[in-house]
Amino acid sequence: MFANILRPAGSDAQRLFHGRGHAWPGWEHINIDWYPPLALITLYAEAADGLLDELSGWLQQECAAQSVVVQHRCRAGAPFTLLAGEMPQQMPVSEDGLQYWLYLNRSQNTGLFLDMANGRRWVQQHSAGRRVLNLFAYTCAFSVAAIAGGAERVVNVDMSRAALANGRENHRLNEQDLGRVVFEGVDIFRSFGRLKKHGPYDLLISDPPTFQKGSVDIRRDYPKLLRRIPQLMKPGGDLLLCLNSPDLDDAFLMELVRGHAPECEFSSRLPNPEVFAEAEPGKGLKVLHYRYRG
């Protein structure tokens, strides 16, 4: 395993080892992320005796990690424990010259999904002068990238007002103009009128959870969103449609678009960062770029 852990490149947040891709047999339960100078080990099953101490020592020696933290996703509440150094509750991390708040020991997710790095880069490159709708915005990382890319306005929508509050802090961290950013803490599927009033949009980003009890079931709800695209988009606009279910592949999403949004033309699939290799194609994150013909 140690031979397959990447050495950090530059000062950006990045994944160093992606065991969850099942490309390294026997290590499917371990991911390692780098948030310099902190290394985060995520466990999806209990580690063998002594392994965490070995990993901690290796990360300190080979990666110059000053702190090593473990998140036990295999335990109730996904608690964090400290192996070395200090564990800040909150710290800024960098990616492509932008900064985002990382949260440790607060909730299951830390505030930034590293597999979406190429998506954020694409948004930054395609936002100049555009009106952007960011659905399932979470902590608004796409919004930060869009404003950095020159977006005219970004509308962030998420049911979690706490996540949107963290998103507002991400914009402030980058000293961005909050007058160009809207935060809507609403249920997307019950608030299309609210979304429409800020449009029409040149770019729509949809990055939903696969399942969230009481709010989102991707099989049931993605079609509802796709059917609303003509009410939300400008002709010639771009859509970045994301899917992060290991049980659903590109074909599932592409078939939904054909059936419920035939005005949308497939352009390309954005590649995931190389470290997120999957033993079975289609299991990892899917990010599909479409153009709305209108």
N, C-alpha and C positions, 0 to 999 in steps of 0.2 A: 504493500500500500504506500509506504513512504516514498518509494521511487516514483510514484504516479502523482504525488502532490506537486502542483506548480509552485515555482518560486514567484513571489509578487513582482509585477512589472509596473514600475511607476508608482504614483501615490494614489491612484484611484481605488475605490472599493471594488472588489472582484472576488469571484469564487476561485478557490484553489483546488478543491477536490469535490467532484459531483458523484458520490456513490449512488444517489437515488436514480441515476440513469441506468443502473444495472450493467454498466460497461465493465465494472471491476468486480467479478464474482467474489462473494464473501464479505464485501464492504458496502453492500446496498443500503445499510442503515446509517451511513455517515456522510455528512456534508461538512466542508470547511470553508468558511468565508473570511476574507481579509478586509478589515476596516482599520487601516494603519493608525496607530501601532497596535491594534487589538485583533486577535484571531478568535473567531467564533466557531466552535464545533457544535454541530446539531446532530443529535442522536434520535433515530426513529425506532431503535431497539436498544436494550441495555448493552453496554460495552463489556468486553471480556476484562477480567481482572488485570490491572496494570496497564491497559492500553491507553487510557486517558493520560496517565502520568508520562508514558512514552511519547505520546503525541505532543503534550505540552512542552516537554523538553526539546523535542525536535523543532517545533515551531519557534521556540525562543532562540535556539541555536542557528537554525537554517534560514529563518525568515525575519529574525530580529524582532519577534513579537515581544512587546513589553507587558502585555496582558493576554491571558488565555481564559476564555469563558466557554462554558458548556450550556447548551439549552437541551433539556431532556423532553423532546416532543413525544417520547414514549410514556411519559408519566402524566398523571392528571394535572391539569393546569399548566403544562409545559414549563416547569420552573427552570431558572438559570442558577448555575453554581460557578464559583470562581476557582480556577486552578492556579493562576499566577497573576501577580500584579494587582491592578485595581479594576473594578467593574463600575464604570459610570452609568448612571441611570439614563443619561442622554448625552450624545456627542455628535458633532458634525462630521460628515464623510463627504468625499469629493468624487465626482464623475464628470469627465469631459469639461472641466472648468466650472462646473456648478456644484453647489453644496446642498446636502439634504440632512435633516435630523435623523439620527438613528436612536431607537429606544430599546433599552435592555431591561429585562426583569419587570416589564410593565404589562405586556400582553403576548399572545402567541407570535404575532408578526412584529418585525422590528422597524417597519416604516418604509423600506425600500426593497423592491424585488430585483435582484441582480440579473435574473435571466432576461429582463425586459430592457437591458442597456441599449441594444440595437434599436429597439422601438423608440426609446427616448431620443436617441441620436437622429433617427429618421424624422421625428416630429420637429425637432429643432431646425432641421434642414428644410422643412417644407411648410413653415408657419408664417413666413414674412407677409405682413399686410392682411392676414387672414383672420376670420372669426372662427373660433374653435370650440367644439362641444366635447367635453371630457366626461364620459359616463363611467360610473363606478370609480370615482376619482381617487378614493382612499386618501393618501396624504398629498395628492396633487403633483406628483413628480412629473407627469406628462405636461401639466400646466406650467411648471417652472421651465421645462425645456421649450415649450411653445413661446412663452414670453421672451425667453433668451433669444429665440429665433426671430423675434420681431412681430409676433402675433398682434393684431389690432385689439382683440379681446378674447378671453377664454372664460367659458362657463363650466364650472366644476359641479358635478352632481353626485351626491352620495347620501345614503340614508343616515350614515354616522356623522353627526355634527362634531363629535370629538375628533374624528379623522380629518374632517375639513378644517377644524381649528389648527391641527398640526400642519395641514397644507398651507394655511395662511402664514404660519411660522416659517415654512420652507421658502415662501416668497420673500418674506422679510429677511431671512438669512442671506438671500442673494441680492438684497437691496433693490427689489423689483417694484414697479409701480402698481400698487393694489387697486388703483382706479381702473385698470384694464382687466381686472379679474373679478368674476362673480362666483359666489359660493351658494349653492342651493342644497340644503339639507332635507331632501324629499325622497319619497319612493318614486323611482323613475317610472314605473308602470302605472302609477296613478297620477302622474303629473306631466303628461305630454303637453298640455296647454301651457304650463309654466315654462317648459323648455322651448316651445315654439316662439314664445314672445321675445326671446333673446336672439332668435335667428333671423333669416336663414343662415346656415353655416357653410363654410368652405371646407372644413375638416372635422370629421367626427371620429372620435376614439371610443371604442367600447371594449373594456377589459373586465368582464364580469366574473364573480366567483362561480364555480360550478354549482354549488349548492349552499344556500344559507337559510336555515330554518325560518320559515315565516316570511321570507322576502324573495329569494331567488332560487329557481330551479331551471338550469340552463336549457334543458330539453323543452320545457314548457314555455319559457319566457323569451328566449332569443327570437323566435318568430314574431312575437308581439312588437319587439323593437324594430325588426327589419321591415315590417309592414308600415311603420311610421316614417321611414326614411324620406319619402317624397314630401312630407310636411315639414321636414327639418333641414333639408339640404338644398344648396344652390346647384344648378346644372354644372357639371364639370368638377364638382367637389370630390374630395378624397375621403375614403373611409379606411380606418385601421381597425379591423375586427379581430379580436383576440379570443383564444380558447385555451384553457390550462387544465383540461381534464385528461388524465392518462387513459381513460376509457373511450374517449371520443377523438377521432382523427380529423385531418383536413377535410376529408370527403364529407363528414357530417356537416361541417359548417358551410362548405361550398354547396351542398344540396339544399340547405336551408335558404341560402341566398338565392339560388335559382328558383326556388319555390315561392319565396315570400318577398323578394326584392329583385325581380328580373331586370329592373332598370340599372342595376349595378353590374359593372363589367370587371372581371378579375384582372388584376395587373401583375402581382407577384406575391410570393411568400418571403417575408423578411427572415434571414437566417438568425438562429440563436447564437450567442457567443460560443466559440468552439469548445470551451470547457464543459458546457452543458450537453455533452454527447449522450445519446440514448442507444442502448443495445437494440431496442425495437423502434424503428422509425414511426413517428406519429404519437409517441407517448408523452413527449415533453410539450413545452409551450408552442402554440401555433399563433402566428401573427400574419394575417392576410390583408394585403392592400387591394382595395377596390376603388373604381371610379364611378361616380353617379352620373349617368348620362342625362337623366331628366326627361 
